[in-house]
Amino acid sequence: MRLPVLNRSTLRFDQSYRRQTIAIIAITLAQLLVRDIETEVVRELKVRAARHGRSAEEEHRQILREALGPKGPVQSLKEMLLAMPDAGEDRDFARPEDRGRSVEL
């Protein structure tokens, strides 16, 4: 496929081409092919999938989601700050007075 030259007359075509390319990339990246897996691992995946009433492919997706997905509920900043223990008095965290510096004008 020949890439379009970007100028005013081809801008509309170029934007369309980019949208199509991005869509193709998104579809392509949504698949995962894993090669050279030991027979025992494949067998265990199929057994685990059968135990959960899923296909081996769906079981594989679920394992990846659990391993790589978010860990636990997401806390807001307020919740995190409220959960922090007291670590001293306010004066322990006070900034020293800024005296500035002498400036000659």
OpenMM code with the backbone's topology and positions (N, CA, C; nanometers):
from openmm import Vec3, app, unit

residues = "MET ARG LEU PRO VAL LEU ASN ARG SER THR LEU ARG PHE ASP GLN SER TYR ARG ARG GLN THR ILE ALA ILE ILE ALA ILE THR LEU ALA GLN LEU LEU VAL ARG ASP ILE GLU THR GLU VAL VAL ARG GLU LEU LYS VAL ARG ALA ALA ARG HIS GLY ARG SER ALA GLU GLU GLU HIS ARG GLN ILE LEU ARG GLU ALA LEU GLY PRO LYS GLY PRO VAL GLN SER LEU LYS GLU MET LEU LEU ALA MET PRO ASP ALA GLY GLU ASP ARG ASP PHE ALA ARG PRO GLU ASP ARG GLY ARG SER VAL GLU LEU".split()
positions = [
    Vec3(0.0841, -0.1178, 0.0000),
    Vec3(0.0000, 0.0000, 0.0000),
    Vec3(0.0879, 0.1231, 0.0000),
    Vec3(0.0593, 0.2154, -0.0864),
    Vec3(0.1351, 0.3389, -0.0977),
    Vec3(0.0805, 0.4420, -0.0007),
    Vec3(0.1667, 0.5038, 0.0781),
    Vec3(0.1234, 0.6046, 0.1728),
    Vec3(0.0911, 0.7343, 0.1000),
    Vec3(-0.0141, 0.8045, 0.1406),
    Vec3(-0.0511, 0.9287, 0.0729),
    Vec3(0.0463, 1.0411, 0.1061),
    Vec3(0.0622, 1.1333, 0.0121),
    Vec3(0.1419, 1.2532, 0.0335),
    Vec3(0.0527, 1.3525, 0.1056),
    Vec3(0.1038, 1.4149, 0.2098),
    Vec3(0.0219, 1.5053, 0.2900),
    Vec3(0.0259, 1.6460, 0.2320),
    Vec3(-0.0846, 1.6903, 0.1776),
    Vec3(-0.1040, 1.8281, 0.1372),
    Vec3(-0.2523, 1.8580, 0.1538),
    Vec3(-0.2947, 1.9793, 0.1213),
    Vec3(-0.4343, 2.0174, 0.1468),
    Vec3(-0.5331, 1.9295, 0.0710),
    Vec3(-0.5014, 1.8909, -0.0493),
    Vec3(-0.5961, 1.8117, -0.1272),
    Vec3(-0.6072, 1.6682, -0.0766),
    Vec3(-0.5014, 1.6170, -0.0128),
    Vec3(-0.5077, 1.4780, 0.0348),
    Vec3(-0.5302, 1.4688, 0.1849),
    Vec3(-0.5511, 1.5829, 0.2509),
    Vec3(-0.5670, 1.5816, 0.3958),
    Vec3(-0.6852, 1.4943, 0.4370),
    Vec3(-0.7986, 1.5084, 0.3674),
    Vec3(-0.9154, 1.4279, 0.4024),
    Vec3(-0.8840, 1.2789, 0.3864),
    Vec3(-0.8206, 1.2414, 0.2770),
    Vec3(-0.7833, 1.1012, 0.2538),
    Vec3(-0.6856, 1.0542, 0.3609),
    Vec3(-0.5887, 1.1392, 0.3945),
    Vec3(-0.4882, 1.1021, 0.4932),
    Vec3(-0.5525, 1.0755, 0.6289),
    Vec3(-0.6466, 1.1592, 0.6711),
    Vec3(-0.7128, 1.1392, 0.7994),
    Vec3(-0.7910, 1.0090, 0.7980),
    Vec3(-0.8580, 0.9807, 0.6867),
    Vec3(-0.9316, 0.8558, 0.6737),
    Vec3(-0.8348, 0.7376, 0.6810),
    Vec3(-0.7222, 0.7478, 0.6117),
    Vec3(-0.6206, 0.6417, 0.6124),
    Vec3(-0.5708, 0.6163, 0.7540),
    Vec3(-0.5465, 0.7222, 0.8291),
    Vec3(-0.4975, 0.7063, 0.9665),
    Vec3(-0.6008, 0.6363, 1.0534),
    Vec3(-0.7279, 0.6741, 1.0398),
    Vec3(-0.8323, 0.6079, 1.1179),
    Vec3(-0.8368, 0.4592, 1.0860),
    Vec3(-0.8268, 0.4255, 0.9583),
    Vec3(-0.8295, 0.2854, 0.9190),
    Vec3(-0.7079, 0.2126, 0.9736),
    Vec3(-0.5924, 0.2750, 0.9670),
    Vec3(-0.4700, 0.2131, 1.0166),
    Vec3(-0.4793, 0.1901, 1.1669),
    Vec3(-0.5278, 0.2883, 1.2407),
    Vec3(-0.5408, 0.2738, 1.3853),
    Vec3(-0.6383, 0.1615, 1.4174),
    Vec3(-0.7490, 0.1536, 1.3445),
    Vec3(-0.8463, 0.0471, 1.3678),
    Vec3(-0.7830, -0.0887, 1.3417),
    Vec3(-0.7043, -0.1007, 1.2370),
    Vec3(-0.6386, -0.2272, 1.2048),
    Vec3(-0.5392, -0.2639, 1.3148),
    Vec3(-0.4634, -0.1658, 1.3619),
    Vec3(-0.3664, -0.1916, 1.4680),
    Vec3(-0.4386, -0.2360, 1.5946),
    Vec3(-0.5481, -0.1703, 1.6296),
    Vec3(-0.6219, -0.2066, 1.7505),
    Vec3(-0.6724, -0.3498, 1.7412),
    Vec3(-0.7221, -0.3895, 1.6254),
    Vec3(-0.7713, -0.5263, 1.6087),
    Vec3(-0.6549, -0.6242, 1.6143),
    Vec3(-0.5452, -0.5911, 1.5513),
    Vec3(-0.4296, -0.6800, 1.5491),
    Vec3(-0.3715, -0.6976, 1.6896),
    Vec3(-0.3640, -0.5904, 1.7656),
    Vec3(-0.3043, -0.5987, 1.8985),
    Vec3(-0.3937, -0.6702, 1.9991),
    Vec3(-0.5196, -0.6912, 1.9661),
    Vec3(-0.6104, -0.7557, 2.0594),
    Vec3(-0.5897, -0.9067, 2.0639),
    Vec3(-0.5068, -0.9601, 1.9788),
    Vec3(-0.4829, -1.1037, 1.9760),
    Vec3(-0.3449, -1.1337, 2.0324),
    Vec3(-0.3338, -1.2516, 2.0898),
    Vec3(-0.2069, -1.2933, 2.1486),
    Vec3(-0.1819, -1.4379, 2.1100),
    Vec3(-0.0681, -1.4627, 2.0519),
    Vec3(-0.0306, -1.5981, 2.0129),
    Vec3(0.0902, -1.6381, 2.0971),
    Vec3(0.0760, -1.7471, 2.1706),
    Vec3(0.1844, -1.7947, 2.2550),
    Vec3(0.2333, -1.9265, 2.1968),
    Vec3(0.3607, -1.9333, 2.1634),
    Vec3(0.4179, -2.0522, 2.1003),
    Vec3(0.5071, -2.1283, 2.1977),
    Vec3(0.5327, -2.2526, 2.1614),
    Vec3(0.6280, -2.3387, 2.2341),
    Vec3(0.5947, -2.3534, 2.3823),
    Vec3(0.4676, -2.3786, 2.4104),
    Vec3(0.4269, -2.4035, 2.5482),
    Vec3(0.4361, -2.5540, 2.5732),
    Vec3(0.4864, -2.5906, 2.6888),
    Vec3(0.5007, -2.7307, 2.7230),
    Vec3(0.3639, -2.7994, 2.7226),
    Vec3(0.3613, -2.9238, 2.6816),
    Vec3(0.2380, -3.0018, 2.6736),
    Vec3(0.1678, -3.0080, 2.8086),
    Vec3(0.2435, -3.0220, 2.9139),
    Vec3(0.1857, -3.0296, 3.0490),
    Vec3(0.1135, -2.8996, 3.0859),
    Vec3(0.1703, -2.7870, 3.0485),
    Vec3(0.1074, -2.6573, 3.0775),
    Vec3(-0.0250, -2.6456, 3.0023),
    Vec3(-0.0263, -2.6854, 2.8761),
    Vec3(-0.1487, -2.6807, 2.7961),
    Vec3(-0.2537, -2.7731, 2.8568),
    Vec3(-0.2115, -2.8908, 2.8996),
    Vec3(-0.3051, -2.9851, 2.9612),
    Vec3(-0.3650, -2.9269, 3.0884),
    Vec3(-0.2828, -2.8661, 3.1721),
    Vec3(-0.3311, -2.8050, 3.2962),
    Vec3(-0.4263, -2.6885, 3.2674),
    Vec3(-0.3963, -2.6120, 3.1633),
    Vec3(-0.4855, -2.5018, 3.1247),
    Vec3(-0.6222, -2.5566, 3.0853),
    Vec3(-0.6240, -2.6638, 3.0075),
    Vec3(-0.7506, -2.7243, 2.9644),
    Vec3(-0.8272, -2.7835, 3.0824),
    Vec3(-0.7571, -2.8456, 3.1756),
    Vec3(-0.8220, -2.9006, 3.2947),
    Vec3(-0.8815, -2.7882, 3.3783),
    Vec3(-0.8044, -2.6842, 3.3981),
    Vec3(-0.8528, -2.5689, 3.4760),
    Vec3(-0.9736, -2.5048, 3.4078),
    Vec3(-0.9686, -2.4918, 3.2758),
    Vec3(-1.0802, -2.4348, 3.2005),
    Vec3(-1.2048, -2.5204, 3.2168),
    Vec3(-1.1899, -2.6512, 3.2087),
    Vec3(-1.3038, -2.7419, 3.2241),
    Vec3(-1.3631, -2.7305, 3.3648),
    Vec3(-1.2774, -2.7179, 3.4645),
    Vec3(-1.3246, -2.7013, 3.6022),
    Vec3(-1.4098, -2.5756, 3.6183),
    Vec3(-1.3726, -2.4702, 3.5459),
    Vec3(-1.4458, -2.3435, 3.5533),
    Vec3(-1.5553, -2.3320, 3.4481),
    Vec3(-1.5717, -2.4333, 3.3656),
    Vec3(-1.6761, -2.4309, 3.2637),
    Vec3(-1.6494, -2.3313, 3.1520),
    Vec3(-1.5223, -2.3136, 3.1180),
    Vec3(-1.4835, -2.2187, 3.0133),
    Vec3(-1.3998, -2.2894, 2.9089),
    Vec3(-1.3839, -2.2222, 2.7956),
    Vec3(-1.2912, -2.2729, 2.6941),
    Vec3(-1.1491, -2.2455, 2.7417),
    Vec3(-1.0531, -2.3140, 2.6832),
    Vec3(-0.9125, -2.2906, 2.7190),
    Vec3(-0.8722, -2.1476, 2.6847),
    Vec3(-0.9251, -2.0960, 2.5749),
    Vec3(-0.8935, -1.9585, 2.5345),
    Vec3(-0.9478, -1.8579, 2.6364),
    Vec3(-1.0722, -1.8780, 2.6817),
    Vec3(-1.1298, -1.7880, 2.7816),
    Vec3(-1.0566, -1.8007, 2.9145),
    Vec3(-1.0171, -1.9220, 2.9493),
    Vec3(-0.9406, -1.9420, 3.0729),
    Vec3(-0.8075, -1.8680, 3.0661),
    Vec3(-0.7427, -1.8735, 2.9508),
    Vec3(-0.6164, -1.8021, 2.9290),
    Vec3(-0.6380, -1.6521, 2.9479),
    Vec3(-0.7461, -1.5978, 2.8883),
    Vec3(-0.7761, -1.4543, 2.9038),
    Vec3(-0.7970, -1.4198, 3.0506),
    Vec3(-0.8710, -1.5043, 3.1223),
    Vec3(-0.8999, -1.4769, 3.2630),
    Vec3(-0.7726, -1.4790, 3.3474),
    Vec3(-0.6842, -1.5733, 3.3193),
    Vec3(-0.5561, -1.5798, 3.3915),
    Vec3(-0.4766, -1.4515, 3.3680),
    Vec3(-0.4718, -1.4046, 3.2436),
    Vec3(-0.3996, -1.2812, 3.2137),
    Vec3(-0.4637, -1.1608, 3.2823),
    Vec3(-0.5971, -1.1546, 3.2815),
    Vec3(-0.6660, -1.0431, 3.3491),
    Vec3(-0.6324, -1.0411, 3.4984),
    Vec3(-0.6372, -1.1586, 3.5616),
    Vec3(-0.6084, -1.1653, 3.7050),
    Vec3(-0.4626, -1.1296, 3.7357),
    Vec3(-0.3719, -1.1742, 3.6502),
    Vec3(-0.2294, -1.1492, 3.6743),
    Vec3(-0.1893, -1.0052, 3.6463),
    Vec3(-0.2513, -0.9436, 3.5458),
    Vec3(-0.2057, -0.8123, 3.5013),
    Vec3(-0.3039, -0.6991, 3.5275),
    Vec3(-0.4236, -0.7325, 3.5744),
    Vec3(-0.5258, -0.6310, 3.5979),
    Vec3(-0.4978, -0.5498, 3.7222),
    Vec3(-0.5856, -0.4544, 3.7506),
    Vec3(-0.5687, -0.3718, 3.8706),
    Vec3(-0.5751, -0.4558, 3.9969),
    Vec3(-0.4973, -0.4184, 4.0931),
    Vec3(-0.4906, -0.4919, 4.2194),
    Vec3(-0.5829, -0.4258, 4.3216),
    Vec3(-0.6925, -0.4883, 4.3536),
    Vec3(-0.7833, -0.4400, 4.4570),
    Vec3(-0.8569, -0.3137, 4.4167),
    Vec3(-0.9421, -0.2659, 4.5070),
    Vec3(-1.0191, -0.1454, 4.4766),
    Vec3(-0.9286, -0.0219, 4.4754),
    Vec3(-0.9609, 0.0692, 4.3886),
    Vec3(-0.8840, 0.1930, 4.3765),
    Vec3(-0.9333, 0.2912, 4.4825),
    Vec3(-0.8403, 0.3479, 4.5579),
    Vec3(-0.8750, 0.4440, 4.6621),
    Vec3(-0.8591, 0.5853, 4.6090),
    Vec3(-0.9418, 0.6747, 4.6583),
    Vec3(-0.9261, 0.8155, 4.6244),
    Vec3(-0.8112, 0.8719, 4.7075),
    Vec3(-0.7624, 0.9875, 4.6688),
    Vec3(-0.6545, 1.0523, 4.7437),
    Vec3(-0.6991, 1.0780, 4.8866),
    Vec3(-0.8224, 1.1227, 4.9028),
    Vec3(-0.8754, 1.1496, 5.0372),
    Vec3(-0.8716, 1.0229, 5.1226),
    Vec3(-0.9151, 0.9097, 5.0673),
    Vec3(-0.9140, 0.7841, 5.1425),
    Vec3(-0.7728, 0.7425, 5.1806),
    Vec3(-0.6774, 0.7613, 5.0897),
    Vec3(-0.5382, 0.7263, 5.1202),
    Vec3(-0.4828, 0.8140, 5.2316),
    Vec3(-0.5116, 0.9452, 5.2263),
    Vec3(-0.4611, 1.0355, 5.3293),
    Vec3(-0.5230, 1.0054, 5.4646),
    Vec3(-0.6523, 0.9738, 5.4654),
    Vec3(-0.7182, 0.9417, 5.5917),
    Vec3(-0.6668, 0.8109, 5.6512),
    Vec3(-0.6194, 0.7203, 5.5680),
    Vec3(-0.5689, 0.5917, 5.6155),
    Vec3(-0.4270, 0.6009, 5.6701),
    Vec3(-0.3581, 0.7117, 5.6436),
    Vec3(-0.2202, 0.7259, 5.6913),
    Vec3(-0.2184, 0.7463, 5.8427),
    Vec3(-0.1253, 0.6813, 5.9117),
    Vec3(-0.1165, 0.7012, 6.0574),
    Vec3(-0.0582, 0.8378, 6.0895),
    Vec3(-0.0876, 0.8863, 6.2106),
    Vec3(-0.0270, 1.0121, 6.2552),
    Vec3(0.1229, 0.9900, 6.2708),
    Vec3(0.2016, 1.0796, 6.2143),
    Vec3(0.3466, 1.0611, 6.2153),
    Vec3(0.4180, 1.1740, 6.2863),
    Vec3(0.3489, 1.2475, 6.3691),
    Vec3(0.4138, 1.3552, 6.4419),
    Vec3(0.3223, 1.4747, 6.4543),
    Vec3(0.3761, 1.5783, 6.5127),
    Vec3(0.3017, 1.7030, 6.5318),
    Vec3(0.3126, 1.7897, 6.4080),
    Vec3(0.2196, 1.8811, 6.3938),
    Vec3(0.2221, 1.9708, 6.2784),
    Vec3(0.3521, 2.0507, 6.2735),
    Vec3(0.4040, 2.0890, 6.3904),
    Vec3(0.5267, 2.1697, 6.3916),
    Vec3(0.6470, 2.0913, 6.3374),
    Vec3(0.6395, 1.9570, 6.3401),
    Vec3(0.7474, 1.8754, 6.2841),
    Vec3(0.7588, 1.8944, 6.1334),
    Vec3(0.6490, 1.9349, 6.0731),
    Vec3(0.6461, 1.9486, 5.9275),
    Vec3(0.6438, 2.0949, 5.8829),
    Vec3(0.6595, 2.1871, 5.9766),
    Vec3(0.6556, 2.3303, 5.9437),
    Vec3(0.7785, 2.3685, 5.8618),
    Vec3(0.7566, 2.4560, 5.7666),
    Vec3(0.8685, 2.5039, 5.6848),
    Vec3(0.9433, 2.6128, 5.7593),
    Vec3(1.0751, 2.6170, 5.7459),
    Vec3(1.1504, 2.7251, 5.8105),
    Vec3(1.1137, 2.8580, 5.7452),
    Vec3(1.1214, 2.9632, 5.8251),
    Vec3(1.0883, 3.0948, 5.7741),
    Vec3(1.1856, 3.1341, 5.6632),
    Vec3(1.1343, 3.1838, 5.5547),
    Vec3(1.2178, 3.2230, 5.4411),
    Vec3(1.2581, 3.3675, 5.4592),
    Vec3(1.3870, 3.3896, 5.4774),
    Vec3(1.4352, 3.5267, 5.4992),
    Vec3(1.4770, 3.5922, 5.3698),
    Vec3(1.4752, 3.5196, 5.2620),
    Vec3(1.5130, 3.5782, 5.1344),
    Vec3(1.6604, 3.6084, 5.1270),
    Vec3(1.6982, 3.6907, 5.0325),
    Vec3(1.8376, 3.7303, 5.0196),
    Vec3(1.8451, 3.8785, 4.9891),
    Vec3(1.9587, 3.9380, 5.0191),
    Vec3(1.9773, 4.0805, 4.9934),
    Vec3(1.9905, 4.1036, 4.8432),
    Vec3(1.9258, 4.2078, 4.7966),
    Vec3(1.9323, 4.2404, 4.6560),
    Vec3(1.9701, 4.3870, 4.6422),
    Vec3(2.0711, 4.4142, 4.5616),
    Vec3(2.1112, 4.5522, 4.5355),
    Vec3(2.0418, 4.5993, 4.4093),
    Vec3(1.9747, 4.7089, 4.4135),
    Vec3(1.9077, 4.7650, 4.2965),
    Vec3(1.9844, 4.8790, 4.2371),
] * unit.nanometer
topology = app.Topology()
chain = topology.addChain("A")
for resn in residues:
    res = topology.addResidue(resn, chain)
    for name in ("N", "CA", "C"):
        topology.addAtom(name, app.Element.getBySymbol(name[0]), res)
